[in-house]
């Protein structure tokens, strides 16, 4: 990964707020449908240059927090991003 980042760093604009997005991904390559441990798996990294996330740049933004609307069910994976 270090070598790839060195090679591709020229894709990142040299302006404030730009960076290189790295998303390590680990997926099962087992040729079977079901809930079971993977016999084979593949680890790869999605890599892309990204700009400032918010149109306001690094200025503060307003957010609303609501404890009544949940993104997961009890015992679910809402606390983490998972490809389950």
N, CA, C and O atoms as a Maestro MAE file, in Angstrom:
{
 s_m_m2io_version
 :::
 2.0.0
}

f_m_ct {
 s_m_title
 :::
 protein
 m_atom[336] {
  # First column is atom index #
  i_m_mmod_type
  r_m_x_coord
  r_m_y_coord
  r_m_z_coord
  i_m_residue_number
  s_m_chain_name
  s_m_pdb_residue_name
  s_m_pdb_atom_name
  i_m_atomic_number
  :::
  1 25 0.826 -1.190 0.000 1 A "UNK " " N  " 7
  2 3 0.000 0.000 0.000 1 A "UNK " " CA " 6
  3 2 0.868 1.251 0.000 1 A "UNK " " C  " 6
  4 15 0.545 2.238 -0.661 1 A "UNK " " O  " 8
  5 25 1.967 1.205 0.742 2 A "UNK " " N  " 7
  6 3 2.833 2.383 0.792 2 A "UNK " " CA " 6
  7 2 3.357 2.737 -0.596 2 A "UNK " " C  " 6
  8 15 3.386 3.910 -0.969 2 A "UNK " " O  " 8
  9 25 3.769 1.732 -1.358 3 A "UNK " " N  " 7
  10 3 4.283 1.970 -2.710 3 A "UNK " " CA " 6
  11 2 3.198 2.534 -3.614 3 A "UNK " " C  " 6
  12 15 3.454 3.452 -4.393 3 A "UNK " " O  " 8
  13 25 1.976 1.986 -3.516 4 A "UNK " " N  " 7
  14 3 0.862 2.466 -4.343 4 A "UNK " " CA " 6
  15 2 0.533 3.920 -4.009 4 A "UNK " " C  " 6
  16 15 0.272 4.721 -4.907 4 A "UNK " " O  " 8
  17 25 0.544 4.260 -2.733 5 A "UNK " " N  " 7
  18 3 0.266 5.639 -2.325 5 A "UNK " " CA " 6
  19 2 1.333 6.579 -2.880 5 A "UNK " " C  " 6
  20 15 1.014 7.670 -3.354 5 A "UNK " " O  " 8
  21 25 2.596 6.164 -2.824 6 A "UNK " " N  " 7
  22 3 3.669 6.988 -3.384 6 A "UNK " " CA " 6
  23 2 3.464 7.224 -4.878 6 A "UNK " " C  " 6
  24 15 3.669 8.331 -5.376 6 A "UNK " " O  " 8
  25 25 3.060 6.182 -5.579 7 A "UNK " " N  " 7
  26 3 2.854 6.289 -7.031 7 A "UNK " " CA " 6
  27 2 1.669 7.183 -7.366 7 A "UNK " " C  " 6
  28 15 1.754 8.004 -8.279 7 A "UNK " " O  " 8
  29 25 0.565 7.035 -6.640 8 A "UNK " " N  " 7
  30 3 -0.686 7.728 -6.982 8 A "UNK " " CA " 6
  31 2 -0.897 9.054 -6.247 8 A "UNK " " C  " 6
  32 15 -1.938 9.685 -6.435 8 A "UNK " " O  " 8
  33 25 0.035 9.492 -5.431 9 A "UNK " " N  " 7
  34 3 -0.189 10.725 -4.670 9 A "UNK " " CA " 6
  35 2 -0.323 11.954 -5.565 9 A "UNK " " C  " 6
  36 15 -0.876 12.965 -5.132 9 A "UNK " " O  " 8
  37 25 0.162 11.893 -6.784 10 A "UNK " " N  " 7
  38 3 0.033 13.027 -7.705 10 A "UNK " " CA " 6
  39 2 -1.423 13.270 -8.138 10 A "UNK " " C  " 6
  40 15 -1.738 14.329 -8.681 10 A "UNK " " O  " 8
  41 25 -2.297 12.303 -7.901 11 A "UNK " " N  " 7
  42 3 -3.720 12.464 -8.230 11 A "UNK " " CA " 6
  43 2 -4.417 13.405 -7.256 11 A "UNK " " C  " 6
  44 15 -5.498 13.910 -7.561 11 A "UNK " " O  " 8
  45 25 -3.824 13.651 -6.092 12 A "UNK " " N  " 7
  46 3 -4.460 14.474 -5.059 12 A "UNK " " CA " 6
  47 2 -4.165 15.943 -5.336 12 A "UNK " " C  " 6
  48 15 -2.997 16.327 -5.398 12 A "UNK " " O  " 8
  49 25 -5.204 16.782 -5.505 13 A "UNK " " N  " 7
  50 3 -4.955 18.217 -5.685 13 A "UNK " " CA " 6
  51 2 -4.201 18.785 -4.479 13 A "UNK " " C  " 6
  52 15 -4.480 18.420 -3.337 13 A "UNK " " O  " 8
  53 25 -3.283 19.644 -4.731 14 A "UNK " " N  " 7
  54 3 -2.464 20.241 -3.652 14 A "UNK " " CA " 6
  55 2 -3.150 21.489 -3.102 14 A "UNK " " C  " 6
  56 15 -2.584 22.582 -3.115 14 A "UNK " " O  " 8
  57 25 -4.365 21.309 -2.623 15 A "UNK " " N  " 7
  58 3 -5.147 22.393 -2.034 15 A "UNK " " CA " 6
  59 2 -5.631 21.932 -0.663 15 A "UNK " " C  " 6
  60 15 -5.721 20.734 -0.392 15 A "UNK " " O  " 8
  61 25 -5.936 22.883 0.181 16 A "UNK " " N  " 7
  62 3 -6.437 22.576 1.521 16 A "UNK " " CA " 6
  63 2 -7.730 21.758 1.436 16 A "UNK " " C  " 6
  64 15 -8.636 22.090 0.671 16 A "UNK " " O  " 8
  65 25 -7.801 20.697 2.224 17 A "UNK " " N  " 7
  66 3 -9.016 19.904 2.308 17 A "UNK " " CA " 6
  67 2 -9.034 18.679 1.420 17 A "UNK " " C  " 6
  68 15 -9.949 17.863 1.538 17 A "UNK " " O  " 8
  69 25 -8.059 18.512 0.532 18 A "UNK " " N  " 7
  70 3 -8.023 17.349 -0.354 18 A "UNK " " CA " 6
  71 2 -7.150 16.260 0.260 18 A "UNK " " C  " 6
  72 15 -6.169 16.550 0.944 18 A "UNK " " O  " 8
  73 25 -7.514 15.014 0.010 19 A "UNK " " N  " 7
  74 3 -6.755 13.901 0.581 19 A "UNK " " CA " 6
  75 2 -6.958 12.654 -0.273 19 A "UNK " " C  " 6
  76 15 -7.647 12.680 -1.292 19 A "UNK " " O  " 8
  77 25 -6.353 11.586 0.164 20 A "UNK " " N  " 7
  78 3 -6.494 10.301 -0.515 20 A "UNK " " CA " 6
  79 2 -7.345 9.401 0.367 20 A "UNK " " C  " 6
  80 15 -6.956 9.078 1.489 20 A "UNK " " O  " 8
  81 25 -8.498 8.997 -0.135 21 A "UNK " " N  " 7
  82 3 -9.430 8.136 0.603 21 A "UNK " " CA " 6
  83 2 -8.981 6.691 0.430 21 A "UNK " " C  " 6
  84 15 -8.794 6.226 -0.694 21 A "UNK " " O  " 8
  85 25 -8.809 5.986 1.535 22 A "UNK " " N  " 7
  86 3 -8.437 4.575 1.517 22 A "UNK " " CA " 6
  87 2 -9.509 3.772 2.242 22 A "UNK " " C  " 6
  88 15 -9.847 4.071 3.387 22 A "UNK " " O  " 8
  89 25 -10.038 2.759 1.580 23 A "UNK " " N  " 7
  90 3 -11.070 1.913 2.195 23 A "UNK " " CA " 6
  91 2 -10.636 0.450 2.085 23 A "UNK " " C  " 6
  92 15 -10.895 -0.196 1.069 23 A "UNK " " O  " 8
  93 25 -9.972 -0.083 3.131 24 A "UNK " " N  " 7
  94 3 -9.645 -1.509 3.102 24 A "UNK " " CA " 6
  95 2 -10.936 -2.323 3.094 24 A "UNK " " C  " 6
  96 15 -11.876 -2.011 3.825 24 A "UNK " " O  " 8
  97 25 -10.981 -3.344 2.284 25 A "UNK " " N  " 7
  98 3 -12.175 -4.175 2.144 25 A "UNK " " CA " 6
  99 2 -11.764 -5.646 2.173 25 A "UNK " " C  " 6
  100 15 -10.794 -6.037 1.525 25 A "UNK " " O  " 8
  101 25 -12.486 -6.435 2.906 26 A "UNK " " N  " 7
  102 3 -12.185 -7.854 3.069 26 A "UNK " " CA " 6
  103 2 -13.460 -8.617 2.755 26 A "UNK " " C  " 6
  104 15 -14.458 -8.458 3.458 26 A "UNK " " O  " 8
  105 25 -13.450 -9.440 1.718 27 A "UNK " " N  " 7
  106 3 -14.662 -10.151 1.328 27 A "UNK " " CA " 6
  107 2 -14.390 -11.651 1.209 27 A "UNK " " C  " 6
  108 15 -13.275 -12.078 0.909 27 A "UNK " " O  " 8
  109 25 -15.425 -12.424 1.449 28 A "UNK " " N  " 7
  110 3 -15.328 -13.868 1.306 28 A "UNK " " CA " 6
  111 2 -15.311 -14.238 -0.174 28 A "UNK " " C  " 6
  112 15 -16.054 -13.664 -0.970 28 A "UNK " " O  " 8
  113 25 -14.473 -15.185 -0.537 29 A "UNK " " N  " 7
  114 3 -14.424 -15.700 -1.905 29 A "UNK " " CA " 6
  115 2 -14.926 -17.141 -1.948 29 A "UNK " " C  " 6
  116 15 -14.773 -17.827 -2.959 29 A "UNK " " O  " 8
  117 25 -15.530 -17.600 -0.839 30 A "UNK " " N  " 7
  118 3 -16.064 -18.952 -0.763 30 A "UNK " " CA " 6
  119 2 -17.245 -19.075 -1.711 30 A "UNK " " C  " 6
  120 15 -18.155 -18.247 -1.680 30 A "UNK " " O  " 8
  121 25 -17.238 -20.086 -2.542 31 A "UNK " " N  " 7
  122 3 -18.274 -20.293 -3.550 31 A "UNK " " CA " 6
  123 2 -19.461 -21.039 -2.930 31 A "UNK " " C  " 6
  124 15 -19.784 -22.157 -3.330 31 A "UNK " " O  " 8
  125 25 -20.099 -20.402 -1.950 32 A "UNK " " N  " 7
  126 3 -21.222 -21.018 -1.258 32 A "UNK " " CA " 6
  127 2 -22.074 -19.926 -0.641 32 A "UNK " " C  " 6
  128 15 -21.545 -18.937 -0.134 32 A "UNK " " O  " 8
  129 25 -23.371 -20.093 -0.679 33 A "UNK " " N  " 7
  130 3 -24.286 -19.133 -0.090 33 A "UNK " " CA " 6
  131 2 -24.713 -19.651 1.270 33 A "UNK " " C  " 6
  132 15 -25.157 -20.792 1.394 33 A "UNK " " O  " 8
  133 25 -24.580 -18.819 2.287 34 A "UNK " " N  " 7
  134 3 -24.986 -19.228 3.618 34 A "UNK " " CA " 6
  135 2 -24.207 -18.461 4.666 34 A "UNK " " C  " 6
  136 15 -23.349 -17.637 4.347 34 A "UNK " " O  " 8
  137 25 -24.518 -18.743 5.920 35 A "UNK " " N  " 7
  138 3 -23.818 -18.102 7.034 35 A "UNK " " CA " 6
  139 2 -22.797 -19.108 7.555 35 A "UNK " " C  " 6
  140 15 -23.137 -20.039 8.285 35 A "UNK " " O  " 8
  141 25 -21.545 -18.904 7.168 36 A "UNK " " N  " 7
  142 3 -20.480 -19.812 7.558 36 A "UNK " " CA " 6
  143 2 -19.146 -19.085 7.452 36 A "UNK " " C  " 6
  144 15 -19.045 -18.084 6.743 36 A "UNK " " O  " 8
  145 25 -18.127 -19.571 8.141 37 A "UNK " " N  " 7
  146 3 -16.812 -18.930 8.018 37 A "UNK " " CA " 6
  147 2 -16.286 -19.054 6.588 37 A "UNK " " C  " 6
  148 15 -16.507 -20.067 5.925 37 A "UNK " " O  " 8
  149 25 -15.600 -18.035 6.129 38 A "UNK " " N  " 7
  150 3 -15.041 -18.054 4.774 38 A "UNK " " CA " 6
  151 2 -13.858 -19.011 4.706 38 A "UNK " " C  " 6
  152 15 -13.012 -19.024 5.600 38 A "UNK " " O  " 8
  153 25 -13.800 -19.817 3.634 39 A "UNK " " N  " 7
  154 3 -12.654 -20.696 3.405 39 A "UNK " " CA " 6
  155 2 -11.574 -19.935 2.651 39 A "UNK " " C  " 6
  156 15 -10.384 -20.178 2.848 39 A "UNK " " O  " 8
  157 25 -11.983 -19.026 1.798 40 A "UNK " " N  " 7
  158 3 -11.073 -18.166 1.046 40 A "UNK " " CA " 6
  159 2 -11.592 -16.740 1.152 40 A "UNK " " C  " 6
  160 15 -12.801 -16.512 1.194 40 A "UNK " " O  " 8
  161 25 -10.678 -15.790 1.196 41 A "UNK " " N  " 7
  162 3 -11.087 -14.388 1.287 41 A "UNK " " CA " 6
  163 2 -10.106 -13.529 0.496 41 A "UNK " " C  " 6
  164 15 -8.981 -13.934 0.207 41 A "UNK " " O  " 8
  165 25 -10.571 -12.333 0.160 42 A "UNK " " N  " 7
  166 3 -9.732 -11.394 -0.578 42 A "UNK " " CA " 6
  167 2 -9.705 -10.073 0.175 42 A "UNK " " C  " 6
  168 15 -10.743 -9.552 0.582 42 A "UNK " " O  " 8
  169 25 -8.501 -9.540 0.353 43 A "UNK " " N  " 7
  170 3 -8.314 -8.239 0.954 43 A "UNK " " CA " 6
  171 2 -7.854 -7.295 -0.147 43 A "UNK " " C  " 6
  172 15 -6.870 -7.568 -0.834 43 A "UNK " " O  " 8
  173 25 -8.571 -6.177 -0.315 44 A "UNK " " N  " 7
  174 3 -8.165 -5.184 -1.302 44 A "UNK " " CA " 6
  175 2 -8.486 -3.805 -0.764 44 A "UNK " " C  " 6
  176 15 -9.218 -3.659 0.215 44 A "UNK " " O  " 8
  177 25 -7.934 -2.801 -1.412 45 A "UNK " " N  " 7
  178 3 -8.115 -1.428 -0.952 45 A "UNK " " CA " 6
  179 2 -8.689 -0.593 -2.087 45 A "UNK " " C  " 6
  180 15 -8.134 -0.566 -3.185 45 A "UNK " " O  " 8
  181 25 -9.801 0.089 -1.821 46 A "UNK " " N  " 7
  182 3 -10.364 1.061 -2.753 46 A "UNK " " CA " 6
  183 2 -9.685 2.383 -2.433 46 A "UNK " " C  " 6
  184 15 -9.645 2.801 -1.276 46 A "UNK " " O  " 8
  185 25 -9.152 3.039 -3.452 47 A "UNK " " N  " 7
  186 3 -8.391 4.259 -3.230 47 A "UNK " " CA " 6
  187 2 -8.854 5.317 -4.221 47 A "UNK " " C  " 6
  188 15 -8.996 5.047 -5.414 47 A "UNK " " O  " 8
  189 25 -9.091 6.538 -3.710 48 A "UNK " " N  " 7
  190 3 -9.582 7.602 -4.580 48 A "UNK " " CA " 6
  191 2 -9.234 8.964 -3.986 48 A "UNK " " C  " 6
  192 15 -9.293 9.136 -2.768 48 A "UNK " " O  " 8
  193 25 -8.871 9.937 -4.828 49 A "UNK " " N  " 7
  194 3 -8.693 11.288 -4.296 49 A "UNK " " CA " 6
  195 2 -10.059 11.878 -3.939 49 A "UNK " " C  " 6
  196 15 -11.041 11.656 -4.647 49 A "UNK " " O  " 8
  197 25 -10.111 12.621 -2.851 50 A "UNK " " N  " 7
  198 3 -11.364 13.246 -2.419 50 A "UNK " " CA " 6
  199 2 -11.121 14.708 -2.061 50 A "UNK " " C  " 6
  200 15 -10.023 15.097 -1.663 50 A "UNK " " O  " 8
  201 25 -12.169 15.501 -2.212 51 A "UNK " " N  " 7
  202 3 -12.106 16.917 -1.862 51 A "UNK " " CA " 6
  203 2 -12.818 17.175 -0.561 51 A "UNK " " C  " 6
  204 15 -13.241 16.238 0.115 51 A "UNK " " O  " 8
  205 25 -12.956 18.434 -0.200 52 A "UNK " " N  " 7
  206 3 -13.653 18.780 1.035 52 A "UNK " " CA " 6
  207 2 -15.063 18.174 1.043 52 A "UNK " " C  " 6
  208 15 -15.790 18.251 0.053 52 A "UNK " " O  " 8
  209 25 -15.427 17.584 2.155 53 A "UNK " " N  " 7
  210 3 -16.705 16.873 2.276 53 A "UNK " " CA " 6
  211 2 -17.901 17.815 2.277 53 A "UNK " " C  " 6
  212 15 -18.918 17.537 1.642 53 A "UNK " " O  " 8
  213 25 -17.778 18.923 2.989 54 A "UNK " " N  " 7
  214 3 -18.884 19.861 3.109 54 A "UNK " " CA " 6
  215 2 -18.645 21.082 2.230 54 A "UNK " " C  " 6
  216 15 -17.506 21.530 2.099 54 A "UNK " " O  " 8
  217 25 -19.706 21.634 1.621 55 A "UNK " " N  " 7
  218 3 -19.541 22.831 0.785 55 A "UNK " " CA " 6
  219 2 -18.972 24.014 1.565 55 A "UNK " " C  " 6
  220 15 -18.376 24.919 0.981 55 A "UNK " " O  " 8
  221 25 -19.159 24.005 2.894 56 A "UNK " " N  " 7
  222 3 -18.654 25.100 3.722 56 A "UNK " " CA " 6
  223 2 -17.183 24.913 4.070 56 A "UNK " " C  " 6
  224 15 -16.612 25.733 4.790 56 A "UNK " " O  " 8
  225 25 -16.565 23.857 3.574 57 A "UNK " " N  " 7
  226 3 -15.163 23.596 3.880 57 A "UNK " " CA " 6
  227 2 -14.991 23.176 5.316 57 A "UNK " " C  " 6
  228 15 -15.692 22.284 5.794 57 A "UNK " " O  " 8
  229 25 -14.060 23.811 6.015 58 A "UNK " " N  " 7
  230 3 -13.786 23.452 7.400 58 A "UNK " " CA " 6
  231 2 -14.593 24.269 8.395 58 A "UNK " " C  " 6
  232 15 -14.336 24.207 9.597 58 A "UNK " " O  " 8
  233 25 -15.558 25.029 7.916 59 A "UNK " " N  " 7
  234 3 -16.423 25.793 8.813 59 A "UNK " " CA " 6
  235 2 -17.381 24.843 9.524 59 A "UNK " " C  " 6
  236 15 -17.699 23.766 9.019 59 A "UNK " " O  " 8
  237 25 -17.827 25.254 10.683 60 A "UNK " " N  " 7
  238 3 -18.756 24.424 11.450 60 A "UNK " " CA " 6
  239 2 -20.069 24.239 10.688 60 A "UNK " " C  " 6
  240 15 -20.482 25.112 9.924 60 A "UNK " " O  " 8
  241 25 -20.711 23.104 10.901 61 A "UNK " " N  " 7
  242 3 -22.014 22.828 10.294 61 A "UNK " " CA " 6
  243 2 -23.010 22.530 11.407 61 A "UNK " " C  " 6
  244 15 -22.613 22.149 12.508 61 A "UNK " " O  " 8
  245 25 -24.285 22.700 11.131 62 A "UNK " " N  " 7
  246 3 -25.336 22.373 12.087 62 A "UNK " " CA " 6
  247 2 -25.778 20.940 11.859 62 A "UNK " " C  " 6
  248 15 -25.976 20.521 10.719 62 A "UNK " " O  " 8
  249 25 -25.934 20.184 12.942 63 A "UNK " " N  " 7
  250 3 -26.449 18.826 12.835 63 A "UNK " " CA " 6
  251 2 -27.593 18.640 13.821 63 A "UNK " " C  " 6
  252 15 -27.717 19.383 14.795 63 A "UNK " " O  " 8
  253 25 -28.414 17.655 13.560 64 A "UNK " " N  " 7
  254 3 -29.502 17.300 14.461 64 A "UNK " " CA " 6
  255 2 -29.257 15.889 14.954 64 A "UNK " " C  " 6
  256 15 -29.051 14.978 14.152 64 A "UNK " " O  " 8
  257 25 -29.278 15.698 16.265 65 A "UNK " " N  " 7
  258 3 -29.121 14.372 16.859 65 A "UNK " " CA " 6
  259 2 -30.485 13.925 17.383 65 A "UNK " " C  " 6
  260 15 -31.172 14.672 18.080 65 A "UNK " " O  " 8
  261 25 -30.861 12.700 17.038 66 A "UNK " " N  " 7
  262 3 -32.155 12.180 17.442 66 A "UNK " " CA " 6
  263 2 -31.952 10.774 17.988 66 A "UNK " " C  " 6
  264 15 -31.510 9.885 17.260 66 A "UNK " " O  " 8
  265 25 -32.271 10.563 19.264 67 A "UNK " " N  " 7
  266 3 -32.097 9.251 19.881 67 A "UNK " " CA " 6
  267 2 -33.281 8.319 19.628 67 A "UNK " " C  " 6
  268 15 -33.238 7.156 20.028 67 A "UNK " " O  " 8
  269 25 -34.335 8.806 18.973 68 A "UNK " " N  " 7
  270 3 -35.512 7.980 18.731 68 A "UNK " " CA " 6
  271 2 -35.470 7.296 17.370 68 A "UNK " " C  " 6
  272 15 -36.114 6.264 17.186 68 A "UNK " " O  " 8
  273 25 -34.731 7.843 16.420 69 A "UNK " " N  " 7
  274 3 -34.610 7.231 15.096 69 A "UNK " " CA " 6
  275 2 -33.265 6.515 15.052 69 A "UNK " " C  " 6
  276 15 -32.213 7.151 15.126 69 A "UNK " " O  " 8
  277 25 -33.302 5.199 14.931 70 A "UNK " " N  " 7
  278 3 -32.084 4.389 14.977 70 A "UNK " " CA " 6
  279 2 -31.739 3.842 13.603 70 A "UNK " " C  " 6
  280 15 -32.629 3.623 12.781 70 A "UNK " " O  " 8
  281 25 -30.451 3.618 13.346 71 A "UNK " " N  " 7
  282 3 -30.038 3.059 12.061 71 A "UNK " " CA " 6
  283 2 -29.838 1.551 12.131 71 A "UNK " " C  " 6
  284 15 -29.428 0.935 11.148 71 A "UNK " " O  " 8
  285 25 -30.124 0.952 13.286 72 A "UNK " " N  " 7
  286 3 -29.989 -0.502 13.391 72 A "UNK " " CA " 6
  287 2 -31.014 -1.043 14.374 72 A "UNK " " C  " 6
  288 15 -31.615 -0.284 15.135 72 A "UNK " " O  " 8
  289 25 -31.208 -2.322 14.358 73 A "UNK " " N  " 7
  290 3 -32.099 -2.977 15.284 73 A "UNK " " CA " 6
  291 2 -31.295 -3.449 16.498 73 A "UNK " " C  " 6
  292 15 -30.065 -3.492 16.448 73 A "UNK " " O  " 8
  293 25 -31.967 -3.795 17.561 74 A "UNK " " N  " 7
  294 3 -31.290 -4.246 18.775 74 A "UNK " " CA " 6
  295 2 -30.447 -5.487 18.452 74 A "UNK " " C  " 6
  296 15 -30.952 -6.475 17.919 74 A "UNK " " O  " 8
  297 25 -29.180 -5.415 18.779 75 A "UNK " " N  " 7
  298 3 -28.271 -6.528 18.492 75 A "UNK " " CA " 6
  299 2 -27.713 -6.485 17.082 75 A "UNK " " C  " 6
  300 15 -26.965 -7.381 16.690 75 A "UNK " " O  " 8
  301 25 -28.065 -5.448 16.301 76 A "UNK " " N  " 7
  302 3 -27.617 -5.348 14.913 76 A "UNK " " CA " 6
  303 2 -26.244 -4.716 14.778 76 A "UNK " " C  " 6
  304 15 -25.525 -4.559 15.764 76 A "UNK " " O  " 8
  305 25 -25.883 -4.356 13.561 77 A "UNK " " N  " 7
  306 3 -24.559 -3.829 13.264 77 A "UNK " " CA " 6
  307 2 -24.529 -2.317 13.114 77 A "UNK " " C  " 6
  308 15 -23.633 -1.798 12.448 77 A "UNK " " O  " 8
  309 25 -25.462 -1.592 13.700 78 A "UNK " " N  " 7
  310 3 -25.529 -0.139 13.531 78 A "UNK " " CA " 6
  311 2 -24.351 0.629 14.071 78 A "UNK " " C  " 6
  312 15 -24.141 1.787 13.710 78 A "UNK " " O  " 8
  313 25 -23.571 -0.012 14.942 79 A "UNK " " N  " 7
  314 3 -22.420 0.660 15.542 79 A "UNK " " CA " 6
  315 2 -21.197 0.634 14.626 79 A "UNK " " C  " 6
  316 15 -20.194 1.279 14.933 79 A "UNK " " O  " 8
  317 25 -21.254 -0.099 13.505 80 A "UNK " " N  " 7
  318 3 -20.091 -0.242 12.630 80 A "UNK " " CA " 6
  319 2 -20.535 -0.404 11.189 80 A "UNK " " C  " 6
  320 15 -21.659 -0.827 10.919 80 A "UNK " " O  " 8
  321 25 -19.629 -0.058 10.246 81 A "UNK " " N  " 7
  322 3 -19.911 -0.303 8.832 81 A "UNK " " CA " 6
  323 2 -19.424 -1.707 8.497 81 A "UNK " " C  " 6
  324 15 -18.225 -1.982 8.550 81 A "UNK " " O  " 8
  325 25 -20.349 -2.589 8.154 82 A "UNK " " N  " 7
  326 3 -20.002 -3.968 7.849 82 A "UNK " " CA " 6
  327 2 -20.692 -4.415 6.578 82 A "UNK " " C  " 6
  328 15 -21.847 -4.067 6.333 82 A "UNK " " O  " 8
  329 25 -19.988 -5.183 5.774 83 A "UNK " " N  " 7
  330 3 -20.610 -5.816 4.613 83 A "UNK " " CA " 6
  331 2 -21.103 -7.179 5.040 83 A "UNK " " C  " 6
  332 15 -20.552 -8.200 4.629 83 A "UNK " " O  " 8
  333 25 -22.128 -7.202 5.854 84 A "UNK " " N  " 7
  334 3 -22.579 -8.478 6.428 84 A "UNK " " CA " 6
  335 2 -23.613 -9.052 5.534 84 A "UNK " " C  " 6
  336 15 -24.141 -10.128 5.813 84 A "UNK " " O  " 8
  :::
 }
 m_bond[335] {
  # First column is bond index #
  i_m_from
  i_m_to
  i_m_order
  :::
  1 1 2 1
  2 2 3 1
  3 3 4 2
  4 3 5 1
  5 5 6 1
  6 6 7 1
  7 7 8 2
  8 7 9 1
  9 9 10 1
  10 10 11 1
  11 11 12 2
  12 11 13 1
  13 13 14 1
  14 14 15 1
  15 15 16 2
  16 15 17 1
  17 17 18 1
  18 18 19 1
  19 19 20 2
  20 19 21 1
  21 21 22 1
  22 22 23 1
  23 23 24 2
  24 23 25 1
  25 25 26 1
  26 26 27 1
  27 27 28 2
  28 27 29 1
  29 29 30 1
  30 30 31 1
  31 31 32 2
  32 31 33 1
  33 33 34 1
  34 34 35 1
  35 35 36 2
  36 35 37 1
  37 37 38 1
  38 38 39 1
  39 39 40 2
  40 39 41 1
  41 41 42 1
  42 42 43 1
  43 43 44 2
  44 43 45 1
  45 45 46 1
  46 46 47 1
  47 47 48 2
  48 47 49 1
  49 49 50 1
  50 50 51 1
  51 51 52 2
  52 51 53 1
  53 53 54 1
  54 54 55 1
  55 55 56 2
  56 55 57 1
  57 57 58 1
  58 58 59 1
  59 59 60 2
  60 59 61 1
  61 61 62 1
  62 62 63 1
  63 63 64 2
  64 63 65 1
  65 65 66 1
  66 66 67 1
  67 67 68 2
  68 67 69 1
  69 69 70 1
  70 70 71 1
  71 71 72 2
  72 71 73 1
  73 73 74 1
  74 74 75 1
  75 75 76 2
  76 75 77 1
  77 77 78 1
  78 78 79 1
  79 79 80 2
  80 79 81 1
  81 81 82 1
  82 82 83 1
  83 83 84 2
  84 83 85 1
  85 85 86 1
  86 86 87 1
  87 87 88 2
  88 87 89 1
  89 89 90 1
  90 90 91 1
  91 91 92 2
  92 91 93 1
  93 93 94 1
  94 94 95 1
  95 95 96 2
  96 95 97 1
  97 97 98 1
  98 98 99 1
  99 99 100 2
  100 99 101 1
  101 101 102 1
  102 102 103 1
  103 103 104 2
  104 103 105 1
  105 105 106 1
  106 106 107 1
  107 107 108 2
  108 107 109 1
  109 109 110 1
  110 110 111 1
  111 111 112 2
  112 111 113 1
  113 113 114 1
  114 114 115 1
  115 115 116 2
  116 115 117 1
  117 117 118 1
  118 118 119 1
  119 119 120 2
  120 119 121 1
  121 121 122 1
  122 122 123 1
  123 123 124 2
  124 123 125 1
  125 125 126 1
  126 126 127 1
  127 127 128 2
  128 127 129 1
  129 129 130 1
  130 130 131 1
  131 131 132 2
  132 131 133 1
  133 133 134 1
  134 134 135 1
  135 135 136 2
  136 135 137 1
  137 137 138 1
  138 138 139 1
  139 139 140 2
  140 139 141 1
  141 141 142 1
  142 142 143 1
  143 143 144 2
  144 143 145 1
  145 145 146 1
  146 146 147 1
  147 147 148 2
  148 147 149 1
  149 149 150 1
  150 150 151 1
  151 151 152 2
  152 151 153 1
  153 153 154 1
  154 154 155 1
  155 155 156 2
  156 155 157 1
  157 157 158 1
  158 158 159 1
  159 159 160 2
  160 159 161 1
  161 161 162 1
  162 162 163 1
  163 163 164 2
  164 163 165 1
  165 165 166 1
  166 166 167 1
  167 167 168 2
  168 167 169 1
  169 169 170 1
  170 170 171 1
  171 171 172 2
  172 171 173 1
  173 173 174 1
  174 174 175 1
  175 175 176 2
  176 175 177 1
  177 177 178 1
  178 178 179 1
  179 179 180 2
  180 179 181 1
  181 181 182 1
  182 182 183 1
  183 183 184 2
  184 183 185 1
  185 185 186 1
  186 186 187 1
  187 187 188 2
  188 187 189 1
  189 189 190 1
  190 190 191 1
  191 191 192 2
  192 191 193 1
  193 193 194 1
  194 194 195 1
  195 195 196 2
  196 195 197 1
  197 197 198 1
  198 198 199 1
  199 199 200 2
  200 199 201 1
  201 201 202 1
  202 202 203 1
  203 203 204 2
  204 203 205 1
  205 205 206 1
  206 206 207 1
  207 207 208 2
  208 207 209 1
  209 209 210 1
  210 210 211 1
  211 211 212 2
  212 211 213 1
  213 213 214 1
  214 214 215 1
  215 215 216 2
  216 215 217 1
  217 217 218 1
  218 218 219 1
  219 219 220 2
  220 219 221 1
  221 221 222 1
  222 222 223 1
  223 223 224 2
  224 223 225 1
  225 225 226 1
  226 226 227 1
  227 227 228 2
  228 227 229 1
  229 229 230 1
  230 230 231 1
  231 231 232 2
  232 231 233 1
  233 233 234 1
  234 234 235 1
  235 235 236 2
  236 235 237 1
  237 237 238 1
  238 238 239 1
  239 239 240 2
  240 239 241 1
  241 241 242 1
  242 242 243 1
  243 243 244 2
  244 243 245 1
  245 245 246 1
  246 246 247 1
  247 247 248 2
  248 247 249 1
  249 249 250 1
  250 250 251 1
  251 251 252 2
  252 251 253 1
  253 253 254 1
  254 254 255 1
  255 255 256 2
  256 255 257 1
  257 257 258 1
  258 258 259 1
  259 259 260 2
  260 259 261 1
  261 261 262 1
  262 262 263 1
  263 263 264 2
  264 263 265 1
  265 265 266 1
  266 266 267 1
  267 267 268 2
  268 267 269 1
  269 269 270 1
  270 270 271 1
  271 271 272 2
  272 271 273 1
  273 273 274 1
  274 274 275 1
  275 275 276 2
  276 275 277 1
  277 277 278 1
  278 278 279 1
  279 279 280 2
  280 279 281 1
  281 281 282 1
  282 282 283 1
  283 283 284 2
  284 283 285 1
  285 285 286 1
  286 286 287 1
  287 287 288 2
  288 287 289 1
  289 289 290 1
  290 290 291 1
  291 291 292 2
  292 291 293 1
  293 293 294 1
  294 294 295 1
  295 295 296 2
  296 295 297 1
  297 297 298 1
  298 298 299 1
  299 299 300 2
  300 299 301 1
  301 301 302 1
  302 302 303 1
  303 303 304 2
  304 303 305 1
  305 305 306 1
  306 306 307 1
  307 307 308 2
  308 307 309 1
  309 309 310 1
  310 310 311 1
  311 311 312 2
  312 311 313 1
  313 313 314 1
  314 314 315 1
  315 315 316 2
  316 315 317 1
  317 317 318 1
  318 318 319 1
  319 319 320 2
  320 319 321 1
  321 321 322 1
  322 322 323 1
  323 323 324 2
  324 323 325 1
  325 325 326 1
  326 326 327 1
  327 327 328 2
  328 327 329 1
  329 329 330 1
  330 330 331 1
  331 331 332 2
  332 331 333 1
  333 333 334 1
  334 334 335 1
  335 335 336 2
  :::
 }
}
